[in-house]
C-alpha cells in the first residue's frame, strides 16, 4: 500500500501540487502554500487533543504529505467557489 511509504506519497503529492499550480499560472501559489500550512496546523492541534491520529505520522502527528494535500485541496475549493460563483451570477442575468 502506498500509505505505508510516505516518501512515495510525498513525491506523488509534490508533483501534483506543482502541476496544479503550474496549470493555474502560479497565481494561487501563495494561497496554496498558506492553506498547506494552516490546514495541517489545525490538524496537529486536533490530534494533540486526542481527536484522531494517523498510522504513520512524521511531523507533529501528521504525515508529511498532508501539507501538500491541504494545498491541493485549497486550490480545488477556490476553483469550485469560482465556478459556482460564475454559475450563480449567470442565472441572475
PLY file of the C-alpha trace (Angstrom):
ply
format ascii 1.0
element vertex 93
property float x
property float y
property float z
element edge 92
property int vertex1
property int vertex2
end_header
0.00 0.00 0.00
1.22 3.50 -0.80
0.27 4.99 2.57
2.94 2.78 4.13
5.66 4.54 2.13
5.44 8.27 2.90
8.36 9.13 0.60
6.49 7.86 -2.46
3.23 9.51 -1.40
5.03 12.80 -0.74
6.74 12.65 -4.14
3.43 12.00 -5.90
1.70 14.80 -3.98
4.58 17.17 -4.75
4.29 16.51 -8.49
0.52 17.01 -8.36
0.94 20.19 -6.27
3.45 21.64 -8.76
1.40 20.65 -11.81
-1.82 22.14 -10.44
-0.07 25.39 -9.53
1.63 25.49 -12.94
-1.72 24.95 -14.69
-3.12 27.97 -12.86
-0.14 30.08 -13.93
1.27 30.15 -10.39
-1.43 32.67 -9.44
-2.55 30.62 -6.44
0.88 29.54 -5.16
0.84 31.83 -2.11
-2.70 30.80 -1.24
-1.98 27.10 -1.68
1.15 27.37 0.47
-0.76 29.20 3.19
-3.60 26.66 3.18
-0.99 23.89 3.01
0.49 25.23 6.23
-2.63 26.21 8.17
-4.64 23.06 7.44
-2.11 20.67 8.97
-1.53 23.03 11.90
-5.25 22.78 12.67
-4.98 19.00 12.42
-1.94 18.95 14.71
-3.94 20.87 17.30
-6.86 18.44 16.97
-4.53 15.43 17.15
-2.81 16.77 20.25
-6.22 16.94 21.93
-6.84 13.29 21.05
-9.44 13.78 18.32
-7.79 11.24 15.97
-4.40 10.00 14.84
-2.58 8.87 11.71
-0.97 5.46 11.26
2.41 6.84 10.15
2.81 10.39 11.45
6.04 12.23 10.64
5.58 15.85 11.74
3.55 16.79 14.80
1.35 13.73 14.47
0.53 14.17 10.77
2.05 12.64 7.63
4.42 14.98 5.77
2.36 14.66 2.57
-0.67 16.15 4.34
0.77 19.66 3.89
0.74 19.19 0.11
-2.71 17.60 0.15
-4.13 20.58 2.03
-2.57 22.94 -0.56
-4.11 20.92 -3.40
-7.49 20.87 -1.65
-7.29 24.63 -1.16
-6.86 25.19 -4.90
-9.69 22.77 -5.64
-12.14 24.53 -3.33
-11.12 28.01 -4.52
-11.68 26.88 -8.11
-15.00 25.29 -7.18
-16.11 28.51 -5.48
-15.20 30.48 -8.62
-17.14 28.07 -10.85
-20.19 28.09 -8.58
-20.00 31.87 -8.23
-20.00 32.26 -12.01
-22.88 29.83 -12.29
-24.96 31.78 -9.79
-24.16 35.14 -11.40
-25.08 33.74 -14.85
-28.51 32.69 -13.55
-29.16 36.17 -12.14
-28.81 37.78 -15.58
0 1
1 2
2 3
3 4
4 5
5 6
6 7
7 8
8 9
9 10
10 11
11 12
12 13
13 14
14 15
15 16
16 17
17 18
18 19
19 20
20 21
21 22
22 23
23 24
24 25
25 26
26 27
27 28
28 29
29 30
30 31
31 32
32 33
33 34
34 35
35 36
36 37
37 38
38 39
39 40
40 41
41 42
42 43
43 44
44 45
45 46
46 47
47 48
48 49
49 50
50 51
51 52
52 53
53 54
54 55
55 56
56 57
57 58
58 59
59 60
60 61
61 62
62 63
63 64
64 65
65 66
66 67
67 68
68 69
69 70
70 71
71 72
72 73
73 74
74 75
75 76
76 77
77 78
78 79
79 80
80 81
81 82
82 83
83 84
84 85
85 86
86 87
87 88
88 89
89 90
90 91
91 92
